[in-house]
Each structure stands twice: as C-alpha cells, then as structure tokens.
C-alpha cells in the first residue's frame, strides 16, 4: 500500500514537470524556427539577383516554405539553394511562381 501511495505521489509531482519540458521543447522549436526564418530572409535579401521583397518565408520544425513570385526558374533555384545552406534548415518547399508578362 505504501508503495502505491509513493508511486501516486511521484506521478503527481512529475506530470507537471514532464508537461513543462514538452512546453519548453515547443518554445525552443518556435524560437529556432523564427531564427531560421530570419536567417533565410537575410540571405535572400543579401543576394543581388533575388527580389526578396516578393518572397514570403515560413518555417516549421526546420522545414522552410518559400512562397511568392520570382523572375525565372533560375532565380527560384537560386533561392531554394540559398535557403538550403542556412544553418538549421532541414528541408525546403518551394511554392514560388515564375512571373509572366510585362511586369518582369
């Protein structure tokens, strides 16, 4: 009986700690994702060929998604390659569209 009570007491005290650890991990991942997004945006902005103002960057669990409009397939490829080289990026998904028409 004493062992069961001790186990119940241990579980009662440890569950909030486990929950806090899970919350800390989620918070750390959110912070990591935000810093990855910032580093990707900076890399894109520093490239003279890419118009980074037309590219949205989102990161979730290290997977970066690029959305927006670029001038050519070559610029899309360059944006994806630059993104892959940023520390912490696990994968890149491109939702970039090639701009058509006279707005180039």
Biopython code that builds the backbone (N, CA, C, O; Angstrom):
import numpy as np
from Bio.PDB.StructureBuilder import StructureBuilder

atoms = [
    (1, "UNK", "N", (0.812, -1.187, 0.000)),
    (1, "UNK", "CA", (0.000, 0.000, 0.000)),
    (1, "UNK", "C", (0.865, 1.263, 0.000)),
    (1, "UNK", "O", (0.583, 2.221, -0.720)),
    (2, "UNK", "N", (1.939, 1.249, 0.832)),
    (2, "UNK", "CA", (2.821, 2.402, 0.880)),
    (2, "UNK", "C", (3.498, 2.635, -0.465)),
    (2, "UNK", "O", (3.716, 3.779, -0.865)),
    (3, "UNK", "N", (3.831, 1.547, -1.164)),
    (3, "UNK", "CA", (4.471, 1.673, -2.470)),
    (3, "UNK", "C", (3.525, 2.325, -3.473)),
    (3, "UNK", "O", (3.947, 3.149, -4.285)),
    (4, "UNK", "N", (2.255, 1.959, -3.417)),
    (4, "UNK", "CA", (1.268, 2.547, -4.327)),
    (4, "UNK", "C", (1.094, 4.033, -4.038)),
    (4, "UNK", "O", (0.987, 4.842, -4.960)),
    (5, "UNK", "N", (1.065, 4.383, -2.775)),
    (5, "UNK", "CA", (0.927, 5.796, -2.388)),
    (5, "UNK", "C", (2.158, 6.577, -2.831)),
    (5, "UNK", "O", (2.036, 7.704, -3.313)),
    (6, "UNK", "N", (3.328, 5.997, -2.675)),
    (6, "UNK", "CA", (4.565, 6.666, -3.088)),
    (6, "UNK", "C", (4.582, 6.854, -4.607)),
    (6, "UNK", "O", (4.993, 7.901, -5.106)),
    (7, "UNK", "N", (4.137, 5.844, -5.323)),
    (7, "UNK", "CA", (4.080, 5.938, -6.785)),
    (7, "UNK", "C", (3.096, 7.013, -7.220)),
    (7, "UNK", "O", (3.380, 7.791, -8.131)),
    (8, "UNK", "N", (1.945, 7.054, -6.572)),
    (8, "UNK", "CA", (0.944, 8.071, -6.885)),
    (8, "UNK", "C", (1.502, 9.465, -6.607)),
    (8, "UNK", "O", (1.303, 10.382, -7.403)),
    (9, "UNK", "N", (2.188, 9.625, -5.500)),
    (9, "UNK", "CA", (2.797, 10.908, -5.152)),
    (9, "UNK", "C", (3.859, 11.298, -6.177)),
    (9, "UNK", "O", (3.926, 12.452, -6.602)),
    (10, "UNK", "N", (4.681, 10.340, -6.569)),
    (10, "UNK", "CA", (5.715, 10.597, -7.566)),
    (10, "UNK", "C", (5.106, 11.027, -8.895)),
    (10, "UNK", "O", (5.581, 11.981, -9.512)),
    (11, "UNK", "N", (4.077, 10.346, -9.333)),
    (11, "UNK", "CA", (3.396, 10.700, -10.583)),
    (11, "UNK", "C", (2.753, 12.081, -10.492)),
    (11, "UNK", "O", (2.794, 12.857, -11.446)),
    (12, "UNK", "N", (2.167, 12.375, -9.353)),
    (12, "UNK", "CA", (1.522, 13.677, -9.162)),
    (12, "UNK", "C", (2.537, 14.806, -9.283)),
    (12, "UNK", "O", (2.227, 15.854, -9.848)),
    (13, "UNK", "N", (3.717, 14.610, -8.773)),
    (13, "UNK", "CA", (4.754, 15.640, -8.841)),
    (13, "UNK", "C", (5.452, 15.688, -10.193)),
    (13, "UNK", "O", (5.879, 16.759, -10.623)),
    (14, "UNK", "N", (5.575, 14.565, -10.863)),
    (14, "UNK", "CA", (6.366, 14.532, -12.092)),
    (14, "UNK", "C", (5.578, 14.934, -13.332)),
    (14, "UNK", "O", (6.171, 15.424, -14.293)),
    (15, "UNK", "N", (4.270, 14.744, -13.343)),
    (15, "UNK", "CA", (3.494, 15.097, -14.534)),
    (15, "UNK", "C", (3.606, 16.575, -14.904)),
    (15, "UNK", "O", (3.800, 16.883, -16.080)),
    (16, "UNK", "N", (3.493, 17.501, -13.953)),
    (16, "UNK", "CA", (3.683, 18.909, -14.327)),
    (16, "UNK", "C", (5.087, 19.182, -14.878)),
    (16, "UNK", "O", (5.253, 20.012, -15.773)),
    (17, "UNK", "N", (6.087, 18.488, -14.348)),
    (17, "UNK", "CA", (7.455, 18.667, -14.855)),
    (17, "UNK", "C", (7.575, 18.168, -16.282)),
    (17, "UNK", "O", (8.204, 18.820, -17.115)),
    (18, "UNK", "N", (6.978, 17.016, -16.576)),
    (18, "UNK", "CA", (7.009, 16.496, -17.947)),
    (18, "UNK", "C", (6.291, 17.430, -18.893)),
    (18, "UNK", "O", (6.748, 17.668, -20.011)),
    (19, "UNK", "N", (5.173, 17.958, -18.447)),
    (19, "UNK", "CA", (4.418, 18.902, -19.255)),
    (19, "UNK", "C", (5.233, 20.161, -19.515)),
    (19, "UNK", "O", (5.218, 20.690, -20.627)),
    (20, "UNK", "N", (5.942, 20.641, -18.505)),
    (20, "UNK", "CA", (6.782, 21.829, -18.657)),
    (20, "UNK", "C", (7.912, 21.571, -19.639)),
    (20, "UNK", "O", (8.261, 22.448, -20.429)),
    (21, "UNK", "N", (8.490, 20.367, -19.595)),
    (21, "UNK", "CA", (9.558, 20.019, -20.536)),
    (21, "UNK", "C", (9.032, 20.028, -21.960)),
    (21, "UNK", "O", (9.704, 20.521, -22.867)),
    (22, "UNK", "N", (7.837, 19.487, -22.165)),
    (22, "UNK", "CA", (7.248, 19.481, -23.503)),
    (22, "UNK", "C", (6.986, 20.903, -23.969)),
    (22, "UNK", "O", (7.202, 21.223, -25.137)),
    (23, "UNK", "N", (6.520, 21.763, -23.061)),
    (23, "UNK", "CA", (6.277, 23.162, -23.408)),
    (23, "UNK", "C", (7.579, 23.864, -23.762)),
    (23, "UNK", "O", (7.619, 24.654, -24.706)),
    (24, "UNK", "N", (8.651, 23.584, -23.011)),
    (24, "UNK", "CA", (9.956, 24.170, -23.298)),
    (24, "UNK", "C", (10.451, 23.746, -24.668)),
    (24, "UNK", "O", (11.009, 24.556, -25.408)),
    (25, "UNK", "N", (10.249, 22.472, -25.011)),
    (25, "UNK", "CA", (10.675, 21.995, -26.324)),
    (25, "UNK", "C", (9.909, 22.703, -27.433)),
    (25, "UNK", "O", (10.500, 23.085, -28.443)),
    (26, "UNK", "N", (8.611, 22.880, -27.260)),
    (26, "UNK", "CA", (7.810, 23.581, -28.262)),
    (26, "UNK", "C", (8.262, 25.030, -28.387)),
    (26, "UNK", "O", (8.358, 25.563, -29.492)),
    (27, "UNK", "N", (8.539, 25.667, -27.251)),
    (27, "UNK", "CA", (9.012, 27.042, -27.263)),
    (27, "UNK", "C", (10.365, 27.143, -27.954)),
    (27, "UNK", "O", (10.581, 28.040, -28.769)),
    (28, "UNK", "N", (11.282, 26.224, -27.631)),
    (28, "UNK", "CA", (12.592, 26.231, -28.274)),
    (28, "UNK", "C", (12.477, 26.033, -29.778)),
    (28, "UNK", "O", (13.188, 26.687, -30.541)),
    (29, "UNK", "N", (11.585, 25.131, -30.220)),
    (29, "UNK", "CA", (11.405, 24.903, -31.650)),
    (29, "UNK", "C", (10.849, 26.152, -32.319)),
    (29, "UNK", "O", (11.251, 26.490, -33.433)),
    (30, "UNK", "N", (9.921, 26.845, -31.644)),
    (30, "UNK", "CA", (9.365, 28.083, -32.188)),
    (30, "UNK", "C", (10.451, 29.141, -32.333)),
    (30, "UNK", "O", (10.517, 29.836, -33.347)),
    (31, "UNK", "N", (11.293, 29.260, -31.326)),
    (31, "UNK", "CA", (12.385, 30.224, -31.384)),
    (31, "UNK", "C", (13.367, 29.836, -32.487)),
    (31, "UNK", "O", (13.811, 30.694, -33.250)),
    (32, "UNK", "N", (13.709, 28.547, -32.576)),
    (32, "UNK", "CA", (14.606, 28.087, -33.630)),
    (32, "UNK", "C", (14.008, 28.382, -35.010)),
    (32, "UNK", "O", (14.713, 28.854, -35.901)),
    (33, "UNK", "N", (12.719, 28.108, -35.188)),
    (33, "UNK", "CA", (12.065, 28.367, -36.469)),
    (33, "UNK", "C", (12.104, 29.852, -36.810)),
    (33, "UNK", "O", (12.342, 30.224, -37.959)),
    (34, "UNK", "N", (11.869, 30.702, -35.807)),
    (34, "UNK", "CA", (11.905, 32.146, -36.038)),
    (34, "UNK", "C", (13.304, 32.599, -36.448)),
    (34, "UNK", "O", (13.451, 33.440, -37.334)),
    (35, "UNK", "N", (14.327, 32.044, -35.809)),
    (35, "UNK", "CA", (15.694, 32.443, -36.166)),
    (35, "UNK", "C", (16.080, 31.908, -37.541)),
    (35, "UNK", "O", (16.805, 32.574, -38.280)),
    (36, "UNK", "N", (15.609, 30.724, -37.890)),
    (36, "UNK", "CA", (15.853, 30.194, -39.237)),
    (36, "UNK", "C", (15.193, 31.099, -40.263)),
    (36, "UNK", "O", (15.808, 31.448, -41.271)),
    (37, "UNK", "N", (13.948, 31.481, -40.014)),
    (37, "UNK", "CA", (13.236, 32.372, -40.935)),
    (37, "UNK", "C", (14.003, 33.667, -41.131)),
    (37, "UNK", "O", (14.146, 34.150, -42.254)),
    (38, "UNK", "N", (14.496, 34.230, -40.033)),
    (38, "UNK", "CA", (15.263, 35.479, -40.112)),
    (38, "UNK", "C", (16.538, 35.295, -40.918)),
    (38, "UNK", "O", (16.878, 36.146, -41.741)),
    (39, "UNK", "N", (17.251, 34.192, -40.692)),
    (39, "UNK", "CA", (18.496, 33.950, -41.433)),
    (39, "UNK", "C", (18.224, 33.728, -42.921)),
    (39, "UNK", "O", (18.998, 34.176, -43.766)),
    (40, "UNK", "N", (17.125, 33.037, -43.245)),
    (40, "UNK", "CA", (16.777, 32.813, -44.652)),
    (40, "UNK", "C", (16.441, 34.144, -45.320)),
    (40, "UNK", "O", (16.929, 34.433, -46.412)),
    (41, "UNK", "N", (15.607, 34.956, -44.662)),
    (41, "UNK", "CA", (15.241, 36.262, -45.233)),
    (41, "UNK", "C", (16.480, 37.120, -45.459)),
    (41, "UNK", "O", (16.597, 37.797, -46.480)),
    (42, "UNK", "N", (17.405, 37.087, -44.499)),
    (42, "UNK", "CA", (18.642, 37.864, -44.636)),
    (42, "UNK", "C", (19.464, 37.379, -45.821)),
    (42, "UNK", "O", (19.980, 38.186, -46.594)),
    (43, "UNK", "N", (19.589, 36.062, -45.967)),
    (43, "UNK", "CA", (20.344, 35.509, -47.092)),
    (43, "UNK", "C", (19.709, 35.912, -48.426)),
    (43, "UNK", "O", (20.414, 36.265, -49.370)),
    (44, "UNK", "N", (18.390, 35.858, -48.500)),
    (44, "UNK", "CA", (17.699, 36.234, -49.738)),
    (44, "UNK", "C", (17.843, 37.728, -50.015)),
    (44, "UNK", "O", (18.059, 38.130, -51.159)),
    (45, "UNK", "N", (17.725, 38.549, -48.973)),
    (45, "UNK", "CA", (17.864, 39.999, -49.147)),
    (45, "UNK", "C", (19.270, 40.397, -49.584)),
    (45, "UNK", "O", (19.437, 41.378, -50.309)),
    (46, "UNK", "N", (20.276, 39.650, -49.154)),
    (46, "UNK", "CA", (21.661, 39.975, -49.492)),
    (46, "UNK", "C", (22.068, 39.514, -50.881)),
    (46, "UNK", "O", (23.153, 39.859, -51.348)),
    (47, "UNK", "N", (21.226, 38.745, -51.547)),
    (47, "UNK", "CA", (21.554, 38.291, -52.892)),
    (47, "UNK", "C", (21.104, 39.343, -53.904)),
    (47, "UNK", "O", (19.940, 39.744, -53.894)),
    (48, "UNK", "N", (22.009, 39.797, -54.779)),
    (48, "UNK", "CA", (21.663, 40.869, -55.717)),
    (48, "UNK", "C", (20.689, 40.439, -56.829)),
    (48, "UNK", "O", (20.075, 41.296, -57.465)),
    (49, "UNK", "N", (20.541, 39.159, -57.066)),
    (49, "UNK", "CA", (19.685, 38.678, -58.161)),
    (49, "UNK", "C", (18.237, 38.460, -57.700)),
    (49, "UNK", "O", (17.299, 38.618, -58.481)),
    (50, "UNK", "N", (18.071, 38.099, -56.437)),
    (50, "UNK", "CA", (16.755, 37.737, -55.917)),
    (50, "UNK", "C", (16.043, 38.974, -55.362)),
    (50, "UNK", "O", (16.617, 39.735, -54.584)),
    (51, "UNK", "N", (14.786, 39.163, -55.774)),
    (51, "UNK", "CA", (13.961, 40.223, -55.192)),
    (51, "UNK", "C", (13.232, 39.619, -53.991)),
    (51, "UNK", "O", (12.110, 39.128, -54.109)),
    (52, "UNK", "N", (13.889, 39.666, -52.844)),
    (52, "UNK", "CA", (13.374, 39.022, -51.640)),
    (52, "UNK", "C", (12.101, 39.672, -51.114)),
    (52, "UNK", "O", (11.388, 39.072, -50.309)),
    (53, "UNK", "N", (11.806, 40.894, -51.560)),
    (53, "UNK", "CA", (10.590, 41.559, -51.105)),
    (53, "UNK", "C", (9.340, 40.863, -51.639)),
    (53, "UNK", "O", (8.233, 41.108, -51.158)),
    (54, "UNK", "N", (9.519, 40.003, -52.629)),
    (54, "UNK", "CA", (8.382, 39.289, -53.208)),
    (54, "UNK", "C", (8.321, 37.833, -52.759)),
    (54, "UNK", "O", (7.563, 37.036, -53.313)),
    (55, "UNK", "N", (9.130, 37.489, -51.745)),
    (55, "UNK", "CA", (9.178, 36.103, -51.266)),
    (55, "UNK", "C", (8.819, 36.068, -49.785)),
    (55, "UNK", "O", (9.430, 36.753, -48.965)),
    (56, "UNK", "N", (7.816, 35.256, -49.459)),
    (56, "UNK", "CA", (7.439, 35.020, -48.057)),
    (56, "UNK", "C", (8.150, 33.763, -47.583)),
    (56, "UNK", "O", (8.251, 32.779, -48.316)),
    (57, "UNK", "N", (8.642, 33.807, -46.351)),
    (57, "UNK", "CA", (9.381, 32.686, -45.771)),
    (57, "UNK", "C", (8.664, 32.230, -44.506)),
    (57, "UNK", "O", (8.401, 33.029, -43.607)),
    (58, "UNK", "N", (8.351, 30.942, -44.447)),
    (58, "UNK", "CA", (7.739, 30.355, -43.247)),
    (58, "UNK", "C", (8.546, 29.120, -42.867)),
    (58, "UNK", "O", (8.998, 28.370, -43.732)),
    (59, "UNK", "N", (8.720, 28.919, -41.568)),
    (59, "UNK", "CA", (9.486, 27.773, -41.084)),
    (59, "UNK", "C", (8.691, 27.030, -40.020)),
    (59, "UNK", "O", (8.113, 27.635, -39.117)),
    (60, "UNK", "N", (8.675, 25.716, -40.145)),
    (60, "UNK", "CA", (8.028, 24.863, -39.148)),
    (60, "UNK", "C", (8.888, 23.624, -38.949)),
    (60, "UNK", "O", (9.094, 22.838, -39.875)),
    (61, "UNK", "N", (9.384, 23.462, -37.735)),
    (61, "UNK", "CA", (10.241, 22.328, -37.383)),
    (61, "UNK", "C", (11.436, 22.205, -38.329)),
    (61, "UNK", "O", (11.837, 21.100, -38.694)),
    (62, "UNK", "N", (11.997, 23.343, -38.719)),
    (62, "UNK", "CA", (13.170, 23.349, -39.587)),
    (62, "UNK", "C", (12.876, 23.212, -41.062)),
    (62, "UNK", "O", (13.793, 23.265, -41.881)),
    (63, "UNK", "N", (11.603, 23.034, -41.424)),
    (63, "UNK", "CA", (11.219, 22.934, -42.839)),
    (63, "UNK", "C", (10.773, 24.320, -43.294)),
    (63, "UNK", "O", (9.817, 24.885, -42.761)),
    (64, "UNK", "N", (11.478, 24.856, -44.285)),
    (64, "UNK", "CA", (11.214, 26.208, -44.773)),
    (64, "UNK", "C", (10.358, 26.137, -46.034)),
    (64, "UNK", "O", (10.636, 25.364, -46.951)),
    (65, "UNK", "N", (9.313, 26.961, -46.059)),
    (65, "UNK", "CA", (8.468, 27.072, -47.242)),
    (65, "UNK", "C", (8.627, 28.474, -47.812)),
    (65, "UNK", "O", (8.464, 29.470, -47.107)),
    (66, "UNK", "N", (8.945, 28.534, -49.090)),
    (66, "UNK", "CA", (9.073, 29.801, -49.801)),
    (66, "UNK", "C", (7.847, 29.984, -50.687)),
    (66, "UNK", "O", (7.497, 29.088, -51.455)),
    (67, "UNK", "N", (7.196, 31.137, -50.585)),
    (67, "UNK", "CA", (6.054, 31.468, -51.434)),
    (67, "UNK", "C", (6.258, 32.854, -52.004)),
    (67, "UNK", "O", (6.879, 33.712, -51.377)),
    (68, "UNK", "N", (5.730, 33.070, -53.204)),
    (68, "UNK", "CA", (5.835, 34.379, -53.818)),
    (68, "UNK", "C", (6.122, 34.255, -55.289)),
    (68, "UNK", "O", (5.834, 33.237, -55.919)),
    (69, "UNK", "N", (6.704, 35.323, -55.832)),
    (69, "UNK", "CA", (6.944, 35.417, -57.273)),
    (69, "UNK", "C", (8.415, 35.718, -57.523)),
    (69, "UNK", "O", (9.012, 36.570, -56.864)),
    (70, "UNK", "N", (8.991, 34.999, -58.491)),
    (70, "UNK", "CA", (10.372, 35.250, -58.927)),
    (70, "UNK", "C", (10.381, 35.437, -60.435)),
    (70, "UNK", "O", (9.424, 35.077, -61.121)),
    (71, "UNK", "N", (11.476, 36.006, -60.946)),
    (71, "UNK", "CA", (11.554, 36.354, -62.373)),
    (71, "UNK", "C", (11.779, 35.162, -63.290)),
    (71, "UNK", "O", (11.380, 35.192, -64.455)),
    (72, "UNK", "N", (12.419, 34.105, -62.772)),
    (72, "UNK", "CA", (12.743, 32.973, -63.653)),
    (72, "UNK", "C", (12.942, 31.704, -62.835)),
    (72, "UNK", "O", (13.036, 31.745, -61.609)),
    (73, "UNK", "N", (13.002, 30.591, -63.528)),
    (73, "UNK", "CA", (13.268, 29.308, -62.887)),
    (73, "UNK", "C", (14.654, 29.328, -62.233)),
    (73, "UNK", "O", (14.851, 28.738, -61.170)),
    (74, "UNK", "N", (15.610, 30.010, -62.871)),
    (74, "UNK", "CA", (16.962, 30.100, -62.318)),
    (74, "UNK", "C", (16.971, 30.831, -60.970)),
    (74, "UNK", "O", (17.693, 30.445, -60.051)),
    (75, "UNK", "N", (16.156, 31.896, -60.865)),
    (75, "UNK", "CA", (16.073, 32.644, -59.606)),
    (75, "UNK", "C", (15.406, 31.783, -58.538)),
    (75, "UNK", "O", (15.805, 31.817, -57.375)),
    (76, "UNK", "N", (14.395, 31.014, -58.926)),
    (76, "UNK", "CA", (13.763, 30.094, -57.981)),
    (76, "UNK", "C", (14.785, 29.089, -57.456)),
    (76, "UNK", "O", (14.877, 28.855, -56.251)),
    (77, "UNK", "N", (15.547, 28.500, -58.368)),
    (77, "UNK", "CA", (16.562, 27.515, -57.989)),
    (77, "UNK", "C", (17.594, 28.141, -57.049)),
    (77, "UNK", "O", (18.007, 27.517, -56.072)),
    (78, "UNK", "N", (18.007, 29.368, -57.348)),
    (78, "UNK", "CA", (18.988, 30.049, -56.505)),
    (78, "UNK", "C", (18.420, 30.319, -55.108)),
    (78, "UNK", "O", (19.122, 30.154, -54.110)),
    (79, "UNK", "N", (17.158, 30.730, -55.038)),
    (79, "UNK", "CA", (16.522, 30.999, -53.740)),
    (79, "UNK", "C", (16.437, 29.718, -52.908)),
    (79, "UNK", "O", (16.704, 29.734, -51.707)),
    (80, "UNK", "N", (16.069, 28.627, -53.542)),
    (80, "UNK", "CA", (15.976, 27.345, -52.835)),
    (80, "UNK", "C", (17.363, 26.903, -52.372)),
    (80, "UNK", "O", (17.524, 26.456, -51.236)),
    (81, "UNK", "N", (18.358, 27.024, -53.239)),
    (81, "UNK", "CA", (19.723, 26.630, -52.879)),
    (81, "UNK", "C", (20.268, 27.471, -51.720)),
    (81, "UNK", "O", (20.879, 26.935, -50.795)),
    (82, "UNK", "N", (20.045, 28.784, -51.772)),
    (82, "UNK", "CA", (20.487, 29.656, -50.677)),
    (82, "UNK", "C", (19.820, 29.252, -49.365)),
    (82, "UNK", "O", (20.460, 29.221, -48.314)),
    (83, "UNK", "N", (18.540, 28.947, -49.440)),
    (83, "UNK", "CA", (17.792, 28.559, -48.254)),
    (83, "UNK", "C", (18.329, 27.259, -47.672)),
    (83, "UNK", "O", (18.459, 27.133, -46.454)),
    (84, "UNK", "N", (18.640, 26.298, -48.521)),
    (84, "UNK", "CA", (19.171, 25.006, -48.057)),
    (84, "UNK", "C", (20.480, 25.171, -47.283)),
    (84, "UNK", "O", (20.776, 24.372, -46.394)),
    (85, "UNK", "N", (21.256, 26.191, -47.609)),
    (85, "UNK", "CA", (22.560, 26.394, -46.974)),
    (85, "UNK", "C", (22.478, 27.089, -45.615)),
    (85, "UNK", "O", (23.485, 27.195, -44.914)),
    (86, "UNK", "N", (21.303, 27.559, -45.242)),
    (86, "UNK", "CA", (21.153, 28.248, -43.959)),
    (86, "UNK", "C", (21.163, 27.209, -42.832)),
    (86, "UNK", "O", (20.504, 26.172, -42.914)),
    (87, "UNK", "N", (21.920, 27.511, -41.792)),
    (87, "UNK", "CA", (22.030, 26.599, -40.645)),
    (87, "UNK", "C", (20.659, 26.331, -40.033)),
    (87, "UNK", "O", (19.870, 27.249, -39.811)),
    (88, "UNK", "N", (20.397, 25.065, -39.767)),
    (88, "UNK", "CA", (19.149, 24.672, -39.129)),
    (88, "UNK", "C", (18.051, 24.252, -40.082)),
    (88, "UNK", "O", (17.056, 23.663, -39.659)),
    (89, "UNK", "N", (18.213, 24.547, -41.368)),
    (89, "UNK", "CA", (17.187, 24.178, -42.354)),
    (89, "UNK", "C", (17.261, 22.684, -42.610)),
    (89, "UNK", "O", (18.302, 22.167, -43.015)),
    (90, "UNK", "N", (16.149, 21.989, -42.373)),
    (90, "UNK", "CA", (16.074, 20.548, -42.599)),
    (90, "UNK", "C", (15.606, 20.223, -44.009)),
    (90, "UNK", "O", (16.038, 19.233, -44.598)),
    (91, "UNK", "N", (14.719, 21.058, -44.552)),
    (91, "UNK", "CA", (14.182, 20.832, -45.895)),
    (91, "UNK", "C", (13.613, 22.148, -46.398)),
    (91, "UNK", "O", (13.330, 23.055, -45.615)),
    (92, "UNK", "N", (13.446, 22.244, -47.722)),
    (92, "UNK", "CA", (12.881, 23.442, -48.333)),
    (92, "UNK", "C", (11.756, 23.026, -49.262)),
    (92, "UNK", "O", (11.899, 22.106, -50.068)),
    (93, "UNK", "N", (10.628, 23.725, -49.133)),
    (93, "UNK", "CA", (9.499, 23.518, -50.030)),
    (93, "UNK", "C", (9.290, 24.816, -50.788)),
    (93, "UNK", "O", (9.190, 25.890, -50.196)),
    (94, "UNK", "N", (9.226, 24.701, -52.099)),
    (94, "UNK", "CA", (9.051, 25.898, -52.920)),
    (94, "UNK", "C", (7.621, 26.007, -53.421)),
    (94, "UNK", "O", (7.101, 25.114, -54.090)),
    (95, "UNK", "N", (7.006, 27.121, -53.080)),
    (95, "UNK", "CA", (5.708, 27.482, -53.641)),
    (95, "UNK", "C", (5.887, 28.710, -54.516)),
    (95, "UNK", "O", (4.932, 29.436, -54.792)),
    (96, "UNK", "N", (7.132, 28.935, -54.951)),
    (96, "UNK", "CA", (7.437, 30.104, -55.770)),
    (96, "UNK", "C", (6.855, 29.948, -57.173)),
    (96, "UNK", "O", (6.883, 28.864, -57.757)),
    (97, "UNK", "N", (6.335, 31.039, -57.693)),
    (97, "UNK", "CA", (5.768, 31.076, -59.045)),
    (97, "UNK", "C", (6.670, 31.922, -59.928)),
    (97, "UNK", "O", (7.258, 32.907, -59.480)),
    (98, "UNK", "N", (6.769, 31.525, -61.177)),
    (98, "UNK", "CA", (7.548, 32.304, -62.138)),
    (98, "UNK", "C", (6.661, 33.420, -62.670)),
    (98, "UNK", "O", (5.553, 33.179, -63.149)),
    (99, "UNK", "N", (7.171, 34.653, -62.578)),
    (99, "UNK", "CA", (6.428, 35.820, -63.030)),
    (99, "UNK", "C", (6.352, 35.815, -64.557)),
    (99, "UNK", "O", (7.352, 35.585, -65.237)),
    (100, "UNK", "N", (5.176, 36.065, -65.077)),
    (100, "UNK", "CA", (4.986, 36.143, -66.526)),
    (100, "UNK", "C", (4.422, 37.496, -66.895)),
    (100, "UNK", "O", (3.814, 38.169, -66.062)),
    (101, "UNK", "N", (4.619, 37.894, -68.123)),
    (101, "UNK", "CA", (4.056, 39.160, -68.589)),
    (101, "UNK", "C", (5.070, 40.284, -68.568)),
    (101, "UNK", "O", (6.269, 40.059, -68.402)),
    (102, "UNK", "N", (4.573, 41.495, -68.738)),
    (102, "UNK", "CA", (5.438, 42.671, -68.880)),
    (102, "UNK", "C", (5.937, 43.219, -67.553)),
    (102, "UNK", "O", (6.704, 44.182, -67.544)),
    (103, "UNK", "N", (5.525, 42.634, -66.426)),
    (103, "UNK", "CA", (5.940, 43.147, -65.105)),
    (103, "UNK", "C", (7.347, 42.708, -64.741)),
    (103, "UNK", "O", (7.826, 43.061, -63.663)),
    (104, "UNK", "N", (8.023, 41.963, -65.582)),
    (104, "UNK", "CA", (9.372, 41.487, -65.261)),
    (104, "UNK", "C", (10.292, 42.644, -65.268)),
    (104, "UNK", "O", (11.487, 42.483, -65.023)),
]
sb = StructureBuilder()
sb.init_structure("model")
sb.init_model(0)
sb.init_chain("A")
sb.init_seg("    ")
for serial, (resi, resn, name, xyz) in enumerate(atoms, 1):
    if name == "N":
        sb.init_residue(resn, " ", resi, " ")
    sb.init_atom(name, np.array(xyz, "f"), 0.0, 1.0, " ", f" {name:<3s}", serial, name[0])
structure = sb.get_structure()
